[in-house]
Amino acid sequence: MNGIGTLQENALHAALKDWYAQPGDQLETMVDGYVIDLVRGELLVEVQTGNFSAIKRKLVKLLENHPVRLVYPIAAEKWIERLAADGVTRLGRRKSPKRGRVGDVFQELVRFPRLILHSNFTLEVLLVREEVVWREDGRGSWRRKGRSIADRRLLEVLSKTVFTGPDDFRELIPAGLPEIFTVRDLAVKSKQPRYLASKMAYCLREMEVIEQIGKRGRWLVYRIKPA
């Protein structure tokens, strides 16, 4: 069985499936050798809370014969709960200063931007309130000072945005962007880090929403293609 099984999923993944499900939907169903999170008639729905690389091969195979919707949550508000190494004793809870936006999806979409050109593929981005559980066990990332992520929990779904094709991504292009622009311009106008603006530009170019027309010094120069 290929895919995520219920024994491996985190609380966030399970909660999003429950939130998304409607009467008549089938959960954890085998299709073409893969476990599908949710089947709604002809539509296959996959919830992905982590790296898109892990699901790329599965999506490519399923899209050959089925309409597929990928559902991806972004934390517009995040709370962090700290547990002791025993995983039970609560040490504290705080709100993270980071606030995610729909455009953060380019962080992961860079793995397969051209899938949005496929007529069978749709992407649904959910902005959510999320709680992340850290465990003080010394086994996690140095960025978290050794704390490992024990679980992720859904607190609330705030909004959803559905992308059915390349033109839908034009809504994420910031107002006031020059007709001819660089990644630096895109970063400034969209108020996002330059590394994320670079991924956004790459995705939009692969989707044929923008095109590269030259260079300005060390910067690639782009323009928006007509819809």
N, C-alpha and C positions, 0 to 999 in steps of 0.2 A: 504494500500500500504506500503510494507516494503522496506526500503532502503533510499538513499539520493535523495530527490527531488530537482528540480532546484531552488525552493524558499529558500532552506536551504544552498546551496553550496556557497563556497567562490569563489573569482575571479580566484584563482589558479586552482581550480578543473574545473571550466568552461573552462578556457583557455586550459588546458591539453586535455580535451575532443575534443575541436575544433582542436587542433594541431594533435591529433591522428586520427581523422575521415578521411575517404576516401569516394569517391563517392559510393553510394549504401548502406553505413552503416546506421543503424537506431539508433537514440538517444533516451534515456529515454523510453525504451520499457519494457512492462510487460512480465516477463517470470516466470512461476511457482510461481506467487504471489509476485514477487520481481520486483522493478524498476531497470533495467539494464542500466548502463551508455551508453554502445554502443554494438550493436549486428552486427557482421560481418559474414553473413552466419550462420554457426553452432557455431561460436566462440562468447562467451560472454566476454566483456571487462569491468572490473571494475577499476576505478581510485580511489585510496585511498591516501589522503593527510594527514591523521591523524593516530590515534592509530589503530593497526591491530585488537585489541580486538573487536572493533565496527563492524567488517565485518566478523569475524570468522564464526559465525553461518550461515550467508548467503552463504559464500563460500562452507562450508561443504554440505549444502543442494543442491546447484546448481551443485556441482561436481558429484553428483550421476548420473546425466543424460546429462551433457553438458561439453564440453571443456571450461575452464575459464582461462582468463589471468588477473592477477592483476598487475596494473601499479602503481608504487610508485616513487614519485620524492624526490630527495635529493639535498639540496642546496649546490652546489660547490662554489657558490658565493652568498652572501646575503647582501642586502641593507636594512636599517631600516629608514623608514620615520616616523617622530613624528608629530602628530596632537594635537591641543588643545582639551579640553573636549567637545567643540562644534562639533568636528569631521570634521571641515572645515579648520580652521586656521592652516597653515603649520608652524611648529616650527623648522624644520631642517631635514637633511638627512645625513646619514653616512654609511660607509661600515663596516660590521661586520668582525672581524678578523677570525671568524670560517669558515673553509672550509670543506665541507662534502666530503665523499668518498663513493664508491659503497659498501664497507664493513660495512658502517653504517646501512645498511639494517638489520643487525642482532639485532639492538636495538629493532626493531618491530617484526622481524621474529621469535623471541623467543616465541611469542604467539602461533604459530602453525608450527614449523619446519618440522613436518612429512608430511605436505600437499604436500611438494615437491616430495614425493614418489608416489603421485597419478598421474596416467597417463594422467588425464584430466587437470592437473594444470600446468600453467607456470607463472613465475614472471618476470616482466620487470622493471628494475630500470633505472630511468632517472636522469642524473646529469643536474641540471638546474641553471640558474641565477634567483634569486627570490627577490622580494621586500616585506617586511613585514611592515604593517602599525600599529603603536602603537598610542593609544589614551590616553591622560593624564587625565583619569577620576577617578583614585583612586580605580578602581574595579579589577585590574589585579593582577598577581602574585607578591609576594614580591621580586622575582628575577629580575623583571622588574620595581621594585620600585612603584608598584601599577598601572603601565600602562597596559591597556588591549590590546589584539590583535584585531584590527578592521577588518583587511583583509590581504590576502596574494595574491601577483600578480606575474604572470609569465613574466619574461623579455626575457628569451631565453632557449631553450633546447640545451644543449651542447653535450650530448652523450647518448646512451642507451646500456644496457646490458641485455640480455635475458637468464634466467635460466629455462631450460626445465626438468632438473633432478638433482639428487645429484652430479653427476660427474662435472657438470658445476661449482659448488662451489669450486672445487679443485683449480681453477684459483685464488681464493682469499687467498689461503694458502701462506704465505710469503716465498720467497726464503731464503735458509739458515737455515730454521727451523730444529732443530735436529730430528733424526729419532724417538727418545723417548723424549717427551717434556711435559711441564706443561703450565698452563695458563700464568704464569710469562714469560716463554720463548716466548709464542705466542704474548704477549703484546709487548715485546722488539723488536722482529723481524718484527712485523707488524706496530710498531710505533703508537700504539693506547692505550687508557686508559685500565687499568686492568679490570675494570668492563665490558667494551665492549668486550675484549678478552675472558672473562668468558662466555658471552652470545654467542659469536662466537663458542667457544668450545662446549657448550651445543647443539647448533643447528647442528653443524657438527656431533656430536655424535648421535643425534636423526635421522639425515639423513643417518647414517651408513657410513659416509666418514672417520671418525676416531673412535677409540675404546679406552675405558679406560682399562688399564692393571694393575693398582695398585696404590700405593701411595709412595710419597717421602716426608717424614716428614708430614706436613699438606697439601701438594699439591697432587692433583690427577695427575696421569701420563697417558699420551695418546700416541698413535701411529697412523699413517695414514694407513688405510686399503688399500689393493691393489685395483686398479680400476676395 
